[in-house]
Amino acid sequence: MQLATDLAREKGASSWLTALPLEEHGFALHKTAFRDAIALRYGWPPSQIPTNCVCGHSFSVQHALSCPRGGFPSIRHNELRDITASLLKETCHGVATEPSLQPITSETFNRTTANRQNGARLDVVANGIWGSSFERAFFDVRVFNPFAPSNRHSSLTASYRHHENLKKRHYEQRIREVEHSSFTPLVFATTGGLGPAAGAFYKRLASMLSDKWKQPYSTTIGWLRCRISFSLLRSSIMCLRGARSSKSSFNGHLAASVDLTIADSNLSV
């Protein structure tokens, strides 16, 4: 309960709860999702969840947030990546998702954990967020569950620092020495909090957006935190309630199936 309370007090973690539930802005939850959100907020067990997961493990909130069956953790990661890229396109040049890094030839790195794979990719790249319009910055997203056994016994500060350092040890030296660019790890908690580096980045992004949109900074950062909060909340509920089918029931080819349906139904384009 103490950990849940600390997580609920983080900047942005309560944005989904204080926003008006306006459907047109994507800020509305149906009643089951709202109950699940309250349970996740305070670490309570949600009602009517299955006993076992299709992967064979016992089903729990902690397992649901990390189980790869159904691809829900990847969807959660990709949505945050795409939200960040779409907002960067409003203010920066050269924005791209999943940019390839230059191949390693004769370069050497001091850190043994540095990524050396040819064909390695990060999540987002943009020009001009930290400096001039010619300065590139790379970003990589990580979402961790504070209630997971590996994080539960660490302070929030230590957990954020740990996950940021993992990303930095993996990519920072290569980005700095090969790409001649900066690297920022964007670390999120599933409960809606942001790591120090991510917090500084989104404050900078909100400042640039407020200048472009002619809106007060406080309004822009509030809207940005709310959008991130709802993205993390919806993805957590999806992990909890989404169907994890053990195998696909569709055996045909989708394109052929669509063509056949259109022909048989006499549908006009």
N, C-alpha and C positions, 0 to 999 in steps of 0.2 A: 504493500500500500504506500509506503514511503517513496519507493521508486516511481510508482504510478503518479503520485502527487508531484514529484519533481519533474517528471516528463510533461505533465499537464501544464506546468508553470512556464515551460520554455516559450520563447518568442515564436509566435505563429502556430503553436500546437493547439490553441483554442480558437483559431480563426473560423473553423467550420461551425463552431458552436455559437459564435456571436454574430455571424452573418445572417441577414434576412434570407429565408428559404425561397429564393426566387428561381423558378424553374428555367426561365429564359437565359439565366446566367450560369446554369449548372450548379446552383448552390442548394438544391433541394434533395432530400433523402426520403424514401418511403419509410413506413413505420418500422419494418423489420430491420432495415439498414440503420435507422436511428438508434434502435435498441442495441444492435451490435456495436455501433460506434461508442455508445456510453459504456458498454461492457469492456471494449478494448481500451477505452480511456482509463478506466480504473482497475484494470487487470482482473475483472470478474469473468467467470465462465459464461459464454453465450449460451442461450437456450437452444435445444433441439439441434445439436450438431452430431454428426455420425460418430460411431464408436471406433471404427477402423477406416484407414485410408486405403484407396485402391493399390497403393504401392506396397502394402503389407504392414506398415507401421500403425501403431495406435494413433488415433486422430486427436489432436489438441490444437489450441490456438498457435502455440509455438511451432508445431510441425506444419500447420497450414501455411504459415507465413514464409516458410522456406522450402516446402516440398516442390520439386520441379515438375511434377506431373500436372499437365494442363497448361504449362508455360506461364503461369501467373506471375512468378517473380520477374521473368523477362519482360512481360507486359508492363509491370510496375516500373522497371528500370527504363524501358523505352519511352514511356509516356513522359517521365521527367526529362529525359534527353530531348524529346521533341518539343516540349514546352520551352525549355531553355533555348533551344536553337531558334524557335519561332520568335521569341522575344529579342534575341540578339540580332535577328535580321532587321528589326525595327531601327536599330541604332548603329550597327557595325557592318563592315564589309567583309567579303570572303568567308561568310558563315557556311559551314558544311557539317553534316553528321557523319560519323564513322570515317574520319579522314585516315588514309593510310600513312604510316610513318616511312621515312626514307630507309632503304635497306642498309644494314650494317656491313661495312667493308673492312677497313683496317682500324676502326675505332675501338678503344678499350675503355672499360669502366671500372672505377674503384669498388663499386658496390657489387657484391656477388649476386644480389637479388635483382639487379637491373635487367629489364627486358631486352633480349638480344634477338628475338625472332624477326625474321623478315616477313613482311606482310602484317605486322602488328597494327592495330587500329585503336584509336581513342574514340570518345563519344562525340565531342563537338570541338570545332576550331573556329576562331573568329579573329578578325583584325581590329585593333583599335579600342579594345575594352579597357586596357590598363595604360596605354600610352598613345603614340601616334597611330595614324591609320595604317602604317606599314608594319607595326609590331603585332606578331601573331601570338595568340594564347590558346592553349589546349586545355580541355576540361574532360574529366572522367567521373561518372556517376557511380556511387555506391550507396545502397540502402541496407541498413542493419537493424535487427530486432533487439531492442534493449532488454527484453525479457528472456532472451535466449540464454541457456546455461553459460555460454562462453562470455556473455556480457553482463549478466545479472549481478555479479559480485564486484564489478568495477564501478567507479563513479562515472557520471555522465561525461565529465571533462576527460577522464582517462579513456573512455570508450571512443569518443570522437577523435582524440589524439591518436589512439591506436589505429583506427581505420584510415585516418588521413595519412599517417606515416606508412602504412602498408602500400597505399597508392603511390606515395612519393618515392619510396624505395624501389618501386617497380618501374616508374616512368620518368621521374624528375630529371635525373642525370642525362638520360638519353635525349629528352626534349631540349634541355639546356645546351648540350654540347653538340648534338647532331642537327636538330631542327633550329637551333639558335632562337628559341621561343621560351615562353613561360608556361608553367603547368600549374593548374589549380584543381585539387580534388574536391568534388562536390559530394559531401557525405551527408546523408539524411537518416534520421531515425524513422522507423515505421509509424511512430506516434506523431510526427509532424515537425520535430525539431531539426535544426541545421547545425552542422559543424562550424567551427570558427572561420575556416576558409570559405565555405559556402555562404555563410552569413555576410562576410565582407563582399563577396562577389555580387550577391543579389542586392545589397545596398547600393553598390556602384551601378548595377544595371537599372535599379529603380530610379536613381538620380538622373541617369541619361534618358530614361523613358519619360520622366516628369518634365524634363526640359523640352523634349520633342512634342509631347502631347499637351504642353502648357497646363499641367495639373500640379497641385501641391505635392511635394515629396511624400508627406505623411499619407496622403490618399493613395498614391501609387504604390508605396511599399506595403500598405495594408491590403490593397487588392492583390498584389503579387504573393504575399504570404498566404492569403486566403485561397488563391488558386493552387498553390503548392500543397496546402493543407488538405484540400478536397481531393487532389490527385492521390496523395498518400492514403487518405482515408478510404476512398473508393477501391483502391487497389488492395488494401488490407481486407476489406469486406469481400471483395472478389476472391481473394485467396481462401477466405473462410467459407464462403457459400458457393463458389463456382464448381461446376461439375468436372470431376477428374475421371473421365471415362477410361476404363482399362484398355479398350481397343476401339478402333473406329468401326462404325457400322456401315460406312459408305464404301462400296467396292468399285464403283464405276469411275469414269473420267468426268470431272466437273464440266468442262467445256462441252463435251458431247452431250451430257445430260441437259445442260441449258439449251443448246441448240434443238434438241429433241422436244423439250417442253414448249419452246417457242413455236416450233412447227406444228406440234399436235394441238396446241391451244389457239392457233391462229392469231397470235399476238402481233401487233404492229409496233414497229420501233418508233 
